[in-house]
Amino acid sequence: MPEYENPPLVEAWIAFDFEPSPEKVSWDKSQIESFLKVHADEFTRIEIMVRDEVRIEQTSKKELPRITDRKEIIDVVRMFNEAGTRIKQVGEDRIAYNLLRTAQEDYPGFGKLLDEALKYLEQYKEFFLPQSIRLATIHYVDLIEIPLSEMPTVLTDYFDFIPDIPEDQFGLTVGYALGFVTKCPLDGAPLSTHIAIVPSPDPTMLRVRLDWEKPCPAVNFRDESEIRSVLQQSKKFVVNCFERLITDKTRSLFKKKPT
C-alpha cells in the first residue's frame, strides 16, 4: 500500500473476545476495581458504562407490575490517555484497544497498535484467566473529504464499485449508506464494509465514512506469534480491499508520499 501525507484513517482498534474458564470469577464491581488498581496507572481518565437489570412481578389486573429486584450491571470500563487518542476497553470476556488519529497526533501505524493490544491482552489473560480466544477482530474507520464544486459530485468517480444516484433526477445526495459482507479468501471469515455520507464540519466538502470490520476466528491465544501473524494478514487484506475500492481521483486527495 502506498504511504500518504494525509491518510484517511481516523481510528483503528483490535478487540479480543474470550471463552471464559469454567472456574471464572463473576464479573462484578469488586473484581473490576481490583483490575483497575493494577492496570490503569498509564491512563488519566476512566469511564464506566452501566445498565440496570430489573426483575418485574406481575400483580393483579388492577395494579401495575411491581419491581421486585434491581441490579446495576457494568457493561464496559473505558480508560483514556490524557489526549484521548488511546483507549483501553474492558468488558466481561472482552478487551479492546483503540488508537485515534487527530490533528495533534498522527496514527502511529498498525505495528504500534498491535504491540500495545498484545500487551493489554497479556494483562487481561493474567488477571481474568480466560480459557481461549473466541474471536480476534480488527476495525478501521476512514473519513474521506471530497471537495464540492458547481458540478455534481459523482461518487463513482471516487469509488470503483458502488451505486451512484443521478443528481439531475434526484437532486444532490446528502445522505447515503451502503453495507456489504464478503467472505475473506484467506480464512473464510466475513469482512463487513459500510460506506456512508456523514455531516462534514466544512460546508465545501462531502464527507464519506468507511467502516471496516474483519474477525479472525480460531486464534491460539497461547501463541503470540500466531496471533500477530493472523492479525497482520487480516490487516493487509483490509488495506488491499480499501485500495481496490477507491479510484486514483480519491488517492490524489491523500497526497502520496514521494518514494
N, C-alpha and C positions, 0 to 999 in steps of 0.2 A: 504494500500500500504506500502511495506517495505521502510525504510529510507536507503539512500545510501550515502556513503562517497564521491563519485564522481558522482552525478546525471547528466544525460544527458541534463537536461533543461538549455537552454541559454537565453530564452526570454519568457515572458508571458505578455499578456495585456488584458484589458477589454475595450470594446467600447460600447457606447450608441448612438443610432440613434433616432431622435425625430420627432414627428409630430408637426409642428410649430403652434403657436397660430394664429388665424385669424387676430389679431392685431400686428402681427410680424413686427418689425422694419427691414428695409432692411439690409442685411449683407454687410457692407462696411468698408472702412479703418478707418473711424472715430469711428465706433462702436467697432471695434477690438482694437483700441488704448485705448479706454475707459476701456475695459475689462482688458487689459494688465496692465494698471496703478494700478488696484485694486488687480489683482490675479497673477502677475508674479514675485513678490518680491523674492520668495524662489528659483527661477531658475536663473542661471547665464548666459545663452545663449538662444537667440531666433532666430528662422529661419522662414521666411515667404515664402511659395510656391505660386507662381503666374502664371497665364497664360493670354495670350492676346485673347480677343474676338473681332473679326473684322466683319464689315459689308461690303460686296462687291457688287458693282453695275455693271451690265453688260452694256458694251458700244457697239459700232458698231463692225462689223466683222474685221475691220482693226486695231482696238485698243485693248490693253489688258484691262481686267476688272479693275475697279478703286475702291480702298478702300475709302469708304465714312465715316467710323466711326471706331475707335479703342478704346477698353476699357480694362483696366487691372483688372482682377478678382483674388481675393485672395482665393485660394483653401483651404489652411490649415496653421495654425500657430503652430509651434513646439517649446516647451520650455524644455530646458535641465538643469539638475543639473550639478555641476562642473565636476563630474566624468563621466557624460554621461550615467549613469545607470538608471535614472528616466526621463521619457519623458511624458509631457502632450501635447496632440494634440487637437486643437480646430478647427473645420470647421463649415460650415453652417449646422445647425441642427445635429451636431455631436460632441462628445467629446470622446477621448480615452486616456488611461493611461497605459504606458509600464514600466515594470521592466526588467532590463537586468542583467544577471549573468556574471561576469568577473573573471579573475584570482585574482584580488584585492578585489572583493566584491561578497560575496555569494548571492544567491537568498534568500530573507528573508521569503519566503513562501506565499501561496495563501491568507492567512488571512491578511497579511500586504498589499498585492496588492489590495484586496477587500476593506479594510478600507480606503485606500488612494483614490481609484477610486470613492468610495461613497462620500468622502469629496469633490472631484472635481465635481462630479455630482451635488451636492447641490449648488456649486458656479455657475455652468452653469445655473441651474434652476432659481436661484435668479436674474441673470443678463439678460438672454435671454427669460425667461418666456415661455418655450415650453408647448404645450398642453398635450403631453403624450410621453411615450417611445414607439417608434415603434418596436425597437429591441435592446436587450442587447446581446452582443457576447463575448465569451472568446476565446482566441487564445493561443496556446502553440507552441514553437519551440524547438525541441530536436536535438542535434548533438551527434551521436554515432561513436566513433573511434574504428574500428576493426583492430587489428594487422594483417599485411600481412606476409606471410611466403612462403616457396618454394612450398608448397601445394596450390592448387586452393582454393580460398575463396568461400565457398558455402553459399549463402545468406540464404537459408532455414535452415542452422544451427543456425542462429541468429534471424530469423523472422519466425513465425509459419505458415503463410498462404499467402506467396507471391510467384509469379512465379520465378523460378531460370533459369539462362541461362547457359547451359552446356559449360564450358570453353574448354573442349577437342575438341569441334566442332567449337565454335565461337571465342575462344580466351578470354583473360582477359576482364572482364566487367569494362569499365572505365566510362560509363555513364548509368544512369538508372533513370527512372521516372515512378511512378505508382500513380494514383489518384483514389479514390473511394468515393462515398457518400452513407451513410447508414441512416436509419431512427431511431432516438433515441426512445426506448420504453417508456421513461419517459414522453415525451411531444410531440412526433411525429415530432420534429424538425430535420433537417438534420445535420449529423456530416460529415464534409469534412476532409478527411485524404489524405495527399500527402507524398509519400516516394521517395527520390531521392538520388543518389550518387552525391556528390559535391566535388570539389577540397579540399584536406587537405593540410595544411602547412607542415605536416610531411609525407615525401615520404614512410615511413614504415607503414602508416595507410591508411585504406579505410574509408572514412567519409560518413556516411549516415545521411541525414537530414529528420526529420519527422515534418510536419506541421499539426496542428490540429485546426479546427475552428468549434465552436458549438454555434449557435444562441439560444436565449431564447425569443420566441415571447410572446406578450400579458402580459407584466410585468406592474403592478400597480406602477408607479413611485412616488406616494404619500405615499407608504408604504415601508419604508426602510427594515423592517424585511422580507417582501415578496421578495424584490429584492435580499437581502442577501441569503435567503433560496434557491431561484431558481438558483442563480449563483453557490452556493456551491454544489447543486445537480448535476449541469452540469459539474462542475469541477471533482467531484467524478466519474461521468460517463466516462469522457475523460481519467482519470487516469486508471480506470479499463480496458478500451479498450487498452491503451498502454501496460498494464501488460499482457493482453491477446495476444497482437501482438508479444511480444518478447519472447525469449526462456531463459532457465536457463544459457545457454552459454553467452547470452548477459548480463544477470543480473550479472554474475561474473565480467564483465568489470567495473561495478559501485561500487563494494565492499560494500555489505550490512553491515550496522552498527550492532554491537552486541546488543542484547536486554537485 
